[in-house]
Amino acid sequence: MCGINGYIALHNQNEQKVKGLLSKMNDLIFHRGPDEDGFFCENTASSTLGMAMRRLSIIDLSSGKQPIFSDDKSIVIVFNGEIYNYRELKEKLKKLGVTFNTTSDTEVILKLYEKFGVDAFKELDGMFGFSIYDKNKNKVYIARDFFGEKPLYYYKSDTQFIWASELKSIINVIDKKPQLNSKGLNLYFRLTYIPAPYTIYENIHKLKQNHYIAYDVENNTFSIHQIEKETNNATPKIDVSFDEAKKSVRDLMYESVTSRAVSDVPIGTFLSGGVDSSVVSLCLSQFASTPIDTFSIGFEKKSYDESDKSRVVAKLINSNHHEFIINEKDLAEDVNKILLNFDEPFSDSSSLPTYLVSNRTKNHVKVALTGDGGDEVFGGYNKYYIGKLNTKYTNIVPKGLHGFVKNVTSPLLKTSSDKRGKRFKIKRLLNSIDYNGGDYYWDILSLGFQKNTLAHFFCLNI
């Protein structure tokens, strides 16, 4: 994990002053890249522009220092992330006569842009947030990966244009204190997080995933563009047997894990014992030349503890398993650090044990693969079935009868303190039934609120 920052003063400023602001922004994200930092700063005809980064060294430890410049020094890049297909792209460029000075994936992005312009962004398979300053075009390009794994925020006023990997870097250097964004707060209560392009603050935005900003330094204007065109049509059904589908998924899993395991530093996996992390750990173990390191969190309170599952998997794949037992005191001591790193409201309670296992894992390896995303891809959560459930229910039960059922069952399902028991869940399901077919999923997901309640609180048309 690394982090980037960028700052444009919309009038000429002393370069050292801008570098000082960038240094302040970098200091606030030291946790993203404790190995080293780098700066670029210069005056243009109408402004002062600077870019900076903090680096966690994973690929090309010796010569991958950033910023990286083109051979003629006219193009400069700062980069956060990892490009999984950088070796293939590098070979493609070499065949076109392109030469390289490092073995880093950062330089591959730079050379690819130098050859193909912004069309190069479509070729990148990976997680990334980067900015490129092209002096010849007098433009800055700021890009975010297809799924939005790497964060990118931006802010523009009459005197500044700023971008950063974390909100805190922007908040601490903008020219006026931001106000809370009621739309962002509304979305948080509705979705349990704040999606792009919104943030919790007015006038500070998240760059959408699969998009890039083209900033014209001369005119101090910018536009936002999609990198890869996404289809709005349903994917056509493929006529494939179950055995063929299993093989394809297996092959894709191995390919995915292999490409993400490229590293010049020790690597391991987070292993909960669930299907997703177990499959990732198995894949990594089968092409590793020595037993891999696996890491899990256990809880002193036995009703919460599931570490026995991870031990079973670790034994099956013959990993060097590390288990960290935590208690309520550990959570209480670290909760402020965790909240500080979020920058804005975020309701995923699993972030607490994830932080704790990460904090302990760093003493053993520098990179850890996780099983995040498996449930989203394969519909592993019950909430993904609720659309079908809503359709079936509304087709069978007339709307008037549904209202009667709600009124009759409401006293029976009343709960005083249990917010996760069966009665609470049944009541929430009944209250969320939507005969228009659009809001059922969001009402289930919402943090205890429904659409009409939120609209009343914030006076917004949602």
Buried (B, 14 or more C-beta within 10 A) or exposed (E): BBBBBBBBBBEEBEBEEBBBBBBBBBEBBEBBBEEBBBBBBEBBEBBBBBBBBBBBBBBBBEEBBBBBBBEEEEBBBBBBBBBBBBBBBBEBBEEEEBEEEBBBBBBBBBBBBBBBEBEBBEBBBBBBBBBBBBBEBBBBBBBBBBEBBBBBBBBBEEBBBBBBBBBBBBBEBBEEEBEEBBBBBBBBBBBBBBBBBBBBBBBBBBBBBBBBBBBEBEEBEBEBEEBEEEEEEEEEEEEEEEEEEEEEEEEEBBEBBBBBBBBBEEBBBBBBBBBBBBBBBBBBBEEBEEEBBBBBBBBEEEEBBBBEBBBEBBEEBEBEBBBBEBEEEBBEEBEEEBEEBBBBBBEEEEBBBBBBBBBBBEEEBBBBBBBBEBBEEEEEEEEEEBBEBBEEBBEEBEEEEBEEEBEEBEEEBEEEEEEEEEEBBEBBBBEBBBEEEEBBBBBBBBEEBBBEEBBEEBEEEE
